[in-house]
Amino acid sequence: MHCKTSLPGLARTGRLVGVYLALALLLFWGLVLNVNMGSVPIPAGEILAMVWRAIRAGLADLVLGGDRLEAITAASTASRIVFSIRMPRMLLAAILGGALSVSGYLLQVFFRNPIAGPFVLGISTGARMVVGITLIFLAPMVGSLGSASLVLAAFAGSLLVTGVVLLFARRAGNMSMLLLIGIMMGYICSAVTDFCITFANDNDIVNLTSWSMGSFSGASWENVRLAAVICLAGTAACWLLSKPMGAYALGEEYAATMGVNVRLFRVGLILLSSLLSACVTALAGPVSFVGIAVPHITRRLLGTSRPILIIPAAFLCGGVFCVFCDLVARTAFAPTELAIGTVTSAFGAPIVIATMVRRRRQEEE
């Protein structure tokens, strides 16, 4: 009798372990492919040898001092391609993809709405608007702006749009109304951005147009470090909120009876979600549909809605999704590169449509 009752639990545990392991292996495979493939293909064995030499040189520099690591990474054309271009890009895609997925999951929990996400609700567009205004009007006055300044600008834009959406969300009686509000906010922010671009010089227009299409091509080790600090810390904070998040998903009254400060908790969710999506928008531009589609994929894979399990899996799944989408963007029509938003929309939009159709059927039943 004891063995029979434990079988379902063992099956669930096996499924969770299998999904996490599969996601980790897929992420590793995607990272290897991204470093290996491109206009200059580099064999995987040569890449691993370069990485091993770099690790040894880095450890030697740490212990003995010197600049052996810098010499090795600049020793050949292949080394410069791997360490200066492809590795920062693939790591940035993995980190920002995971952050965007977690951000979308937080918004879905907050609004209790399966189509809530930074792009659909206009939050990414709001971040783009403030970053555009900053680059056009503020940058010429203060000189060059660092990545951290752009993240702060995007964070302000995200909070601005989120606040407006929250004001209308109280009156939105259904999912379609909330979606319409988000779309309208996106149009308004895009209109403001386009108006500001009218007063920009030619170089700023080219840079803003390229950035607003979304791309990981401008990745640098500085951006990777900044993204790792913000996104990993933000995701860890989200994971620490898993227990109150699970209670909140069952209703605000239930969460309050479980000792959750609902008002403070809601503020925390919005701040974390806005920070994660702002980091993505500032460093890679608007990336669409990842924040909506990937949490649904994660739930289906795990077969559970428990936040403590969903959050780390969503981060891994988002990293896998963006790494492979970036690979397609780089190689599908090489040497021409697609915008990352084009590829993520092509794969993410059908998932969102299927989710909405399935939810509609459940409501009718």
Beta strands, then each sheet from edge to edge (+ up, - down):
end
